[in-house]
Amino acid sequence: MIRINENYLKLQASYLFSDIAKRVQAFQAGNPETEVIKLGIGDVTMPLPDACIAAFHSAVDEMADQKTFRGYGPEQGFDFLREKIAENDFKSRGADINADEIFVSDGAKCDTGNFQEIFATDAVVAIPDPVYPVYLDTNVMAGRTGEHNDGRFQGMVYLDSTRENNFIPELPSVPVDLIYLCFPNNPTGASVTKEELARWVDYAKKENALILFDAAYESFIRDESLPKSIYEIEGAREVAIEFRSFSKTAGFTGTRCAYTVVPKNCRAFDASGNPVMLHELWSRRHTTKFNGVSYPVQRAAEAVYSEQGSAEIKGLSDYYLINAALILEKMSAAGFECSGGKNSPYIWIWGNMDSWKFFDLLMQKAGVVVTPGAGFGKCGEGYIRISAFNSFENVQKAMERIAQALK
Ligand SMILES: *Cc1c(COP(=O)(O)O)cnc(C)c1O
């Protein structure tokens, strides 16, 4: 009898985006003249930079010619890309990361989801709340939690991110082995200072724990004092893995390219307490289960680091940051307590009311669709997330309508 992995039955169906779609549809049916503006999505709207498109095209042409055709590439990614990443994203910022510590992949979703595979099933896991749902669900699938009760899984350590702590969670009050962190954060838009991040690195060292640091939104950081990489913190190489993606930084959500950094001296432990280097383990896992990102896509990603490419991707994040600044200004002026929106494309807004009620209010009165905070975890209740991923014209229109409606 073929039996299933019963852990899958513990997963909570995410009705968030289908519920939003249903409510929007019902509203639209009753108000056919209203043009609904969507500020709920976590997907980019601007096309790929010209530099990436040119490199993409010419790599496709190489594949058409016998002399330049390529079959399987290295699973970890081509050296031309790994070297540019190490130089531009790390060494130039004083973070000591080498090309052979970079694993190129087709997405930070897969990497953040897959990485837990190389740890013990009974590892104690700490996850921020609210959070990107992938970290939690993949640990549920792996059997690291008990049942789901009252909005939370037994056995999981939740790191509450609230207005009381400025959305930077306290260190866990019970010992944990594996810690997920994401800064600038989705959904709260919070960013972390070097001092705050150093506390987590120190904790991981002292407790023999490991940090999985998701830096998918690093390109939105404009405050030069903030760390873009956890490896800007001393000692982080031994205790932290970092995930990066070209999705939000260069518009690659539909093109697919990302990477994970596993430093050569980053460690976990075997059952006897002896250190084991994670680089070898992840390399074994990655080369066994993954066969590389397509050559043209890696050439397109490489172009992000050219002079033209880096100017163009700066232009992309600048564009969304102007939207974010406008949302932050107008929602604050409307009397709401807002956070994020600086160094981040997300604005997290306290409504002091049920998340869905807040959602309905903005849709009914202003025809603007946002994301209810409760969809990201228990601590998201009472909030909404507004995304800056839309055109400036639409953001402007949405903010005018909200101001008008709430006057
Ligand atoms: C969008 C996003 C990613 C990127 O995922 P890709 O699979 O690379 O597109 C990773 N982490 C967070 C928190 C995100 O919001």
The ligand as an SDF file (V2000), in Angstrom:
LIG
                    3D

 15 15  0  0  0  0  0  0  0  0999 V2000
    9.8420   37.3960   -3.8620 C   0  0  0  0  0  0  0  0  0  0  0  0
   10.5720   36.7720   -2.7370 C   0  0  0  0  0  0  0  0  0  0  0  0
   11.6290   35.8780   -2.9610 C   0  0  0  0  0  0  0  0  0  0  0  0
   12.1010   35.5910   -4.3620 C   0  0  0  0  0  0  0  0  0  0  0  0
   11.6860   34.4090   -4.8730 O   0  0  0  0  0  0  0  0  0  0  0  0
   12.1370   33.9070   -6.3090 P   0  0  0  0  0  0  0  0  0  0  0  0
   11.7850   32.4570   -6.2380 O   0  0  0  0  0  0  0  0  0  0  0  0
   13.6110   34.1160   -6.4520 O   0  0  0  0  0  0  0  0  0  0  0  0
   11.3510   34.6560   -7.3450 O   0  0  0  0  0  0  0  0  0  0  0  0
   12.3030   35.3450   -1.8760 C   0  0  0  0  0  0  0  0  0  0  0  0
   11.9830   35.6930   -0.6140 N   0  0  0  0  0  0  0  0  0  0  0  0
   10.9960   36.5660   -0.3640 C   0  0  0  0  0  0  0  0  0  0  0  0
   10.7140   36.9540    1.0410 C   0  0  0  0  0  0  0  0  0  0  0  0
   10.2500   37.1240   -1.4060 C   0  0  0  0  0  0  0  0  0  0  0  0
    9.2530   37.9820   -1.1390 O   0  0  0  0  0  0  0  0  0  0  0  0
  1  2  1  0
  2  3  1  0
  2 14  2  0
  3  4  1  0
  3 10  2  0
  4  5  1  0
  5  6  1  0
  6  7  2  0
  6  8  1  0
  6  9  1  0
 10 11  1  0
 11 12  2  0
 12 13  1  0
 12 14  1  0
 14 15  1  0
M  END
$$$$
